[in-house]
Amino acid sequence: MDAKSFLKKVLKQILPDRKTERELKILAKKVLSLAKKKAKKYKAEAMIVGSITRDTWLPDKKEFDIFILFPPNLTIQELEKYGLDIGKQIVKEMKGSFTLKYAQHPYLSAKINDVEVDIVPSYKIRDVSEMKSAVDRTPFHVKYLEKHLKKNQSNEVRLLKKFLKSHNLYGADAKTEGFSGYLCELLIIKYKTFLNLLKSATKWKLQEIIDIENFYKKEEYEAVRRIFKDQPLIVIDPTDKNRNVAAALSVENFYKFKKVSEEFLINPCEETFFGKTNYITDLEFSRIILKRNTEILLIKFKPPKVSPDILWPQLRKFANRIENILEERKYEFKVYGKGVYTDENELALVLLEMEVNSLPNVQKIIGPIVFDEKNSKSFLEAHKNPLVGPYIEDKRWVVEVERKFKTAKEKIVDTLNKPLDILKAKGIPNYIAEAISKGFEVISGEEIEKLLRERRDVGVFFYNYFYKKKLI
């Protein structure tokens, strides 16, 4: 089956049915009408934001946003208070429920008739140069897309979103580091169709520049690349020439998108479009470790109750900090690889793959050159009762001492089994430090196998760690 025929088949699977579409639009109309009514009291306006307005939404997630646009003369505190008040009134009258979430400022994330509705306060501004918060630019995005995205391109956007979701590339959040919905729609505006985009993506170079509105001349591109340094894809925001819409995209995911695009074009089928979720079992884990001859440690704890956009970066920083501590010269452990995972509710994991299970009981410490009298004196005073030495090797003082931590597990437990203030002083990110101070485990071997038997999501995490996708 050729790509076009296959995509027609996919569209039938991912298009919302008429009943679902009608119900969602009726609900959106009701909520918008109520929002406008409530906003009048504060001389504010309301508008619907999101893919529902352009028919680019997917039925697996029914959602839309309501933006409450306040006059710019309000203080941030007033905007937040009035915005939340309006949101709570809307949710109450619609008999829904809500949780308070935080971006640059707080907003309501509501559930109304099984539909996710975010009610977001922002300022009504005339130009992006007047922005007071990041969300203030959103109405400009909406207007641009409504003007430039053609009706016959809505399904092209749907195909792109589904393709990205299938390969864990959809979302500009800190967990995914992928493509936002706005970026998807801009890419279809640029390349016209899903297939054209994929064909072009296979040819993208690092720091590819996509400038739909031609803000920059070709001879300015090198300067643009310096402005957006270390960002693999540069898509200039049509509403703000100083912003890269693809800033959240990681280098790994840039290459992954190129690779999955190539694979689909070569062989358009269910597996290359929808991808495949693989996981490893406890028995597979044992076989893999036997073959690799390394040691896997998991730091296991309950994650803090914070936004995923805070949690994931802090988890990654935590993993980096533990790696740095283990590899300090005085400990001599070598981390072969690492990874992080959380279900954002009950379980957080930091995976550390160690080159060896344990180090020798004895540790050689090489000191200063013997001609350096001052540092030699300090070194010898610090090591008065070594197991062996002091002796001289290559004109340097050397002692052999009993190693304090023979396994990485011992060192990790010693590092983390400390009061909160000490954990923070050691460079453990704040929210992670608070969670660790309430309890943690460092597990290996059979304990990991037990966890794999209990939780398939952990098996998926391990599969993705051991079998990293070939990117070229």
Residue, then its C-alpha position, 0 to 999 in steps of 0.5 A: m500500500d502506498a503512503k497516501s492510501f495508507l494515510k486515508k486509512v489512518l484518518k478514518q481511525i483518528l477522526p472524531d465521530r460526529k456525535t463526539e464533535r457535536e457534543l464537544k462544540i456545544l460544551a465549548k460554546k456553553v463555557l465560552s458564553l458563561a465566561k464572557k458573561k462572568a468576565k464583563k464584571y471585570k471589563a475583560e473578554a473571553m475566547i476559546v483557544g486550542s485545536i478545537t477552533r480549527d478542527t485539528w484535535l484528536p478524539d483521544k483527548k477532549e480538551f479546550d482552553i478558555f482565555i480570560l483577557f484582562p485590561p493591561n492596567l491590572t496588577i499581576q495579583e489582580l489578574e490572578k485573583y479575578g481570573l481564578d474567581i471567574g474560573k471557579q464560578i464557571v466550574k461551579e455552574m457547569k457542575g465540574s471539578f478543578t485543580l489549581k495549576y501553575a505556569q508563570h501564574p496560576y490557572l484552573s485545570a477543570k474537568i467538565n463532562d469528561v472534557e479537560v478545560d483550562i481557564v487561563p487569565s492573561y492580558k489583552i495586549r495590542d502587540v507582543s512587545e507589550m507582553k507581561s507573561a508568556v501566555d499573553r502571546t497565545p491570542f496572536h497565535v490563534k489569529y495567525l493560525e485562523k488566517h493561514l491554516k486552510k480548512n483542507q489542512s486540518n486533517e494533515v495536522r491531525l496526521l502529524k499529531k497522531f504520528l508524533k504521539s505514536h513516537n512519543l514526540y508530541g508535546a513541548d513539556a519538560k518530560t517530552e521535549g518534543f513538538s507543540g500543537y502550535l509548531c505542528e500547525l505551523l509546519i503544515i502551513k509551511y509544507k502544505t501536507f503531512l507527507n511533504l513535511l516528512k520528506s523535507a524533515t529527512k533532509w533537515k540539517l542541525q539548526e534548520i531554519i524555517d521562517i514562514e514570514n521571511f523576517y530574516k534574509k538568508e545572509e542573516y541565518e548564521a547570526v540567527r543560529r547564534i541567537f538560538k544556539d544549541q537549538p536543533l530546529i529553529v522555527i521563527d514565530p510568525t507573531d514574534k521574530n525573536r522567538n523560536v517555536a521549536a525551542a523545547l525540541s531536544v537534539e535527540n528528538f530532532y534526530k528521532f523525528k528525522k529517522v521515524s519520518e524516513e522509516f515511514l516513507i520507506n515502508p508506510c505501515e501500521e508499525t512505522f506510523f503508530g510505532k510499537t510499545n515494547y517492554i522487558t520482563d524480569l527474565e529479559f532483564s537478567r539476560i541483558i545484565l548477564k550479557r552486559n556484565t554491569e550493575i544496575l542500581l535504582i534510586k526509588f522514591k515517591p515523587p513530590k507533588v509538583s508540576p511535571d514541568i518542574l518534576w522532570p527537569q529536577l529528576r534529570k538534575f538529580a541523576n546528574r548530581i548523583e553521577n558527579i558525586l560517584e565519579e569524584r576522584k576520592y570515590e572512583f566509581k564509574v557510571y556507564g549510563k543513567g536514566v530517569y522515570t516517574d509516573e508523576n504520582e507514586l513512583a520515581l526512579v533514577l537508573l544508574e548503570m555502573e561499570v563494576n559492582s564493587l571496587p577493591n578494598v584497598q585504594k591508592i591515593i597519589g599525592p603531590i610531587v616530593f619537591d613540593e614541600k608545603n603540599s607534601k607536608s599536608f598530604l603526609e599529615a592527612h595520611k598518618n596511618p595508611l595500610v601501605g606507605p607512604y612511598i614514592e612513585d614517579k617522584r610523587w608521594v603515594v599511600e594505600v588506604e582502606r576504601k571507605f565505600k566499596t560499592a556505589k550503593e553504599k555511597i548513594v545511601d550514605t549521600l542521601n540518608k541525610p537531613l533536608d538541609i544537608l541534601k540541599a547543600k549537596g546540590i540535590p534539587n529542592y523538591i527532590a530533596e524534600a521527597i528523598s528526605k521522606g524516604f527512599e530505597v536503592i535497589s538492585g538485582e532481584e528487587i529490580e526483577k520484582l519491580l518489573r514483574e509488578r509494573r509494566d511501565v517500568g519494563v517500558f522504561f528499561y526497554n527504552y534505556f537498553y534499546k535506544k533507537k538507531l538515529i542515523 
